[in-house]
Amino acid sequence: MNKLKLLVISSIIFLGISNLVTANPLVNSIWLKKNITNPKVVKIDLRNKIDGGSYQTYLKGHIPGSVHSDYLKDGWRTSKNGVVGLVPSAEQFQALARKLGVSSDSHVILIPAGVSSSDFGSSARAYWSFKAFGHSNVSILDGGYRAWSKKFPTLIEKNNPNKINQGNFVASFKPNSYISTENVAGIVEQQKDVILVDGRTEDQFLGKAKHKKAKLSGRIPGALHLSQANSYDTKSNRLKDQKELESIYSIIDSKPIVSYCNTGHWAATNWFVLSEVLGKKNVKLYDGSMVEWTANKSNPVIDDQSNLQKIKGFFKNTKG
């Protein structure tokens, strides 16, 4: 075999391996600019009511070549028996992804508005969905559309809903990052050595407030409170840097983790940080969270401060 043939074969093998490499969880605007015309990069603008955006907002200005998909309206999450925020079926997610131009070899870039931690949660949940349905080549644009518009104010498209070529992505649900209500109930009942991370507000965790769709206020027994907002820098509108995140989440050890909130939206940010940024193993997202948990009256709920929480609160209030 001559050198030319060896070179061709080596190149094919290298390209094949390269396509299998998992994308970085976060990419910045400079990276995206370098890849802005790459046909394999599918840019999905998720702006929606959470961030004050919509399709009309997208038309007023968006990243060149990006397509719009309303996170709240287009089927990223579904409802069943009055429970909102549930993961769609493989068929439903496949149809959504293909409609947005996603193929098996696409590198998906999810674009939040870049205005709040709740807004980031839209991309984190969409990211989890792609991973859960077998597409690992996915990233979130760090800082979202706001960061792009500040970095490249002249590279903005307006009034141009980009044409989408139907993708060929095939969805296959991978349950390794998912957990059902039944399995969470088993963890609680058997007191398994699993960390339940509650990403909601402190008032909701303590039972002083609740989501409008939840039947009861309170938390899942044994849960640890770690608001997803702690991971977000409100000044830069980005996730905090690696060292800060390591410090914030240092209270979580190497045990299996279940991330939950009200509807699996805020929980997605904690899941993203723990699993994708900090690289912790065996982190699961409970999509139904408190809305689904409280829909079944037999599931236990703690609706007041535990003695430990009261003690912590006492010392916190008496310092100084």
C-alpha positions in Angstrom: 0.0 0.0 0.0 1.5 3.4 -1.0 1.9 6.4 1.1 -1.0 8.3 -0.5 -3.5 5.5 0.3 -2.2 5.3 3.8 -2.7 9.1 4.2 -6.3 8.9 2.9 -7.2 6.0 5.2 -5.6 7.7 8.2 -7.6 10.9 7.4 -10.9 9.0 7.2 -10.2 7.3 10.5 -9.3 10.6 12.1 -12.4 12.3 10.8 -14.6 9.4 12.0 -13.1 9.6 15.5 -13.4 13.4 15.6 -17.1 13.1 14.9 -17.5 10.9 17.9 -15.8 13.3 20.3 -18.3 14.9 22.7 -18.6 18.7 22.3 -17.6 21.1 25.1 -20.7 21.8 27.3 -20.1 25.6 26.8 -18.8 27.5 23.8 -18.2 31.2 23.7 -19.0 33.8 21.0 -15.5 33.8 19.5 -15.8 30.0 18.9 -19.2 30.4 17.4 -18.0 33.2 15.1 -15.3 30.9 13.8 -17.9 28.3 13.0 -20.7 30.6 12.0 -20.9 29.2 8.4 -20.2 25.6 9.3 -23.2 23.6 7.9 -22.8 21.0 10.6 -23.4 23.6 13.3 -27.1 24.0 14.1 -27.8 27.1 16.1 -31.1 27.1 18.0 -32.4 30.3 19.6 -34.6 29.4 22.5 -35.9 32.8 23.5 -39.3 32.6 25.1 -41.6 34.1 27.8 -39.2 33.2 30.6 -36.7 35.8 29.3 -39.2 38.2 27.9 -38.6 36.9 24.3 -40.5 35.3 21.5 -40.4 34.7 17.8 -40.9 38.4 17.2 -37.9 39.1 19.4 -35.9 36.7 17.3 -37.0 38.5 14.1 -35.8 41.8 15.6 -32.3 40.4 15.9 -30.6 37.0 16.0 -27.3 35.3 15.4 -26.7 34.7 11.7 -28.0 31.4 10.5 -29.8 30.6 13.8 -33.3 29.2 13.9 -35.9 29.9 16.5 -37.7 27.5 18.8 -39.8 28.7 21.7 -38.8 26.6 24.6 -42.2 26.9 26.3 -44.3 26.3 23.2 -42.6 23.9 20.8 -42.6 20.6 22.7 -39.3 20.6 24.6 -41.4 19.5 27.6 -44.8 18.0 27.7 -47.8 17.6 30.0 -49.6 14.5 31.2 -52.5 14.1 33.6 -52.1 17.7 34.7 -48.4 17.4 35.4 -46.3 19.9 33.4 -42.6 19.8 32.5 -42.3 16.1 31.5 -39.8 14.7 29.0 -41.5 14.1 25.6 -41.5 10.7 23.9 -38.7 9.8 21.6 -41.0 10.2 18.6 -42.0 13.7 19.7 -38.4 14.8 20.4 -37.1 13.4 17.2 -39.8 15.3 15.2 -38.8 18.5 17.0 -35.1 18.1 16.4 -35.5 17.2 12.8 -37.8 20.1 12.2 -35.0 22.3 13.5 -32.5 20.8 11.1 -30.7 18.5 13.5 -29.0 15.5 11.9 -26.9 12.7 13.4 -23.7 14.6 12.6 -24.9 18.0 13.7 -23.2 20.0 16.5 -26.1 21.7 18.2 -25.6 25.1 19.8 -28.3 26.2 22.2 -28.7 29.9 22.5 -30.4 31.4 25.7 -31.2 35.1 25.9 -28.4 35.6 28.4 -30.4 37.6 30.9 -31.0 35.4 34.0 -30.4 32.0 35.7 -34.0 30.9 34.8 -33.3 31.8 31.2 -30.2 29.7 31.3 -32.4 26.9 32.6 -34.1 26.7 29.2 -30.9 25.8 27.5 -29.8 23.5 30.3 -33.1 21.5 30.0 -32.9 21.4 26.2 -29.2 20.3 26.5 -30.2 17.5 28.9 -32.9 16.5 26.4 -30.5 16.1 23.6 -28.2 14.0 25.8 -31.1 11.9 27.1 -32.2 11.1 23.5 -28.7 10.1 22.4 -27.2 13.2 20.8 -24.0 14.1 22.7 -22.7 16.7 20.2 -24.4 19.7 21.9 -23.3 22.9 23.6 -24.7 26.0 25.2 -23.6 29.4 24.0 -22.0 31.0 27.1 -23.6 34.3 27.8 -26.3 33.7 25.1 -27.6 36.2 22.6 -26.8 39.1 24.8 -23.1 38.2 25.0 -23.0 37.7 21.2 -24.7 41.1 20.5 -22.2 42.9 22.7 -19.1 41.1 21.2 -20.3 41.3 17.6 -22.9 44.1 17.3 -22.5 44.2 13.5 -23.1 40.5 13.1 -26.9 40.5 13.7 -29.6 39.2 11.3 -33.0 40.8 11.3 -36.3 39.9 9.8 -34.8 36.7 8.3 -36.4 33.4 9.5 -33.7 31.2 8.2 -34.7 28.3 6.0 -34.4 24.9 7.7 -33.4 21.8 5.9 -35.1 18.8 7.6 -32.6 16.8 9.7 -32.2 13.1 10.0 -31.6 12.8 13.7 -32.9 9.5 15.3 -33.9 9.8 18.9 -33.2 6.9 21.3 -33.9 7.5 24.9 -31.0 6.9 27.3 -32.3 6.5 30.8 -28.9 6.9 32.6 -29.5 10.7 33.3 -33.3 10.3 34.0 -35.2 9.2 37.1 -38.9 8.5 37.6 -41.2 9.4 40.5 -41.4 5.7 41.4 -37.6 5.5 41.7 -37.4 8.7 43.7 -40.0 7.2 46.0 -37.9 4.1 46.4 -34.9 6.2 47.4 -36.9 8.0 50.0 -38.7 4.9 51.4 -35.5 2.8 51.5 -33.4 5.8 52.7 -30.8 5.0 50.0 -27.5 6.8 50.1 -28.4 9.2 47.3 -28.2 13.0 47.4 -31.5 14.8 46.5 -30.6 18.3 45.4 -33.5 20.8 45.5 -32.8 23.7 43.2 -35.7 25.9 44.1 -35.9 29.1 46.2 -35.4 28.8 50.0 -39.0 29.7 50.6 -40.2 26.9 48.4 -37.8 24.5 50.0 -39.0 25.4 53.5 -42.7 25.2 52.5 -43.4 28.9 52.8 -44.2 29.1 49.1 -45.0 26.7 46.2 -45.4 26.4 42.5 -48.9 27.0 41.3 -49.2 23.5 39.8 -47.9 21.7 42.9 -50.5 20.2 45.2 -48.6 20.7 48.4 -45.8 23.0 49.6 -42.6 21.6 51.0 -39.8 19.3 49.9 -38.9 15.7 49.4 -37.6 14.1 52.6 -33.9 14.1 52.9 -33.3 16.8 50.3 -30.4 19.2 50.3 -31.2 22.8 49.4 -28.9 24.3 46.7 -30.6 27.0 44.6 -29.7 26.9 41.0 -29.4 30.7 41.1 -26.2 30.2 43.2 -24.4 29.0 40.1 -25.2 32.1 38.0 -23.3 35.4 37.9 -25.9 38.1 37.4 -23.4 40.7 36.4 -21.9 38.8 33.5 -25.1 36.8 32.8 -23.0 33.6 32.7 -22.4 30.6 34.8 -19.8 31.4 37.5 -16.2 30.2 36.8 -15.0 26.7 37.5 -13.4 27.4 40.8 -16.5 29.2 42.1 -18.7 26.4 41.1 -16.4 23.8 42.7 -16.7 25.8 45.9 -20.5 26.2 45.8 -21.1 22.5 45.1 -18.3 21.3 47.4 -21.0 20.1 49.9 -21.9 17.4 47.4 -19.7 14.3 47.5 -19.3 11.4 45.1 -22.7 9.7 46.0 -25.4 9.3 43.3 -27.3 12.6 42.8 -30.9 13.4 41.9 -31.6 17.0 40.8 -35.1 18.3 41.2 -37.1 21.5 41.5 -40.8 22.2 40.6 -40.9 21.1 36.9 -37.4 20.0 36.1 -36.4 23.4 34.7 -34.3 24.9 37.5 -33.1 21.4 38.2 -31.6 21.2 34.8 -29.1 23.9 35.7 -27.9 22.1 38.8 -27.7 18.9 36.7 -25.7 20.7 34.0 -23.2 22.1 36.5 -22.8 18.9 38.4 -22.7 16.5 35.5 -21.3 18.5 32.6 -19.2 21.3 34.1 -17.9 19.6 37.3 -17.9 16.1 35.8 -19.7 14.3 38.6 -20.9 10.8 37.8 -24.4 9.4 38.2 -26.3 12.6 38.2 -30.0 12.2 37.3 -32.7 14.8 36.5 -36.1 14.3 38.0 -38.2 15.9 35.2 -41.6 15.9 37.0 -40.1 17.2 40.3 -42.4 18.6 43.0 -45.4 19.0 40.6 -45.4 15.3 39.8 -44.3 14.3 43.3 -47.2 16.0 45.0 -49.7 14.8 42.5 -49.6 11.5 44.4 -50.8 12.0 47.9 -49.0 9.0 49.1 -45.6 10.6 48.4 -44.2 12.2 51.7 -43.5 15.9 51.8 -41.8 17.9 54.6 -43.4 21.3 54.9 -41.5 22.8 57.8 -37.9 23.4 58.9 -36.2 20.4 60.3 -34.3 20.8 63.6 -31.0 21.0 61.7 -32.4 23.8 59.5 -33.7 25.7 62.6 -30.3 25.4 64.3 -28.5 26.7 61.2 -31.0 29.5 60.9 -30.5 30.4 64.6 -26.8 30.7 64.4 -27.0 32.5 61.1 -29.4 35.1 62.6 -27.3 35.6 65.8 -23.9 36.1 64.2 -22.5 39.6 64.8 
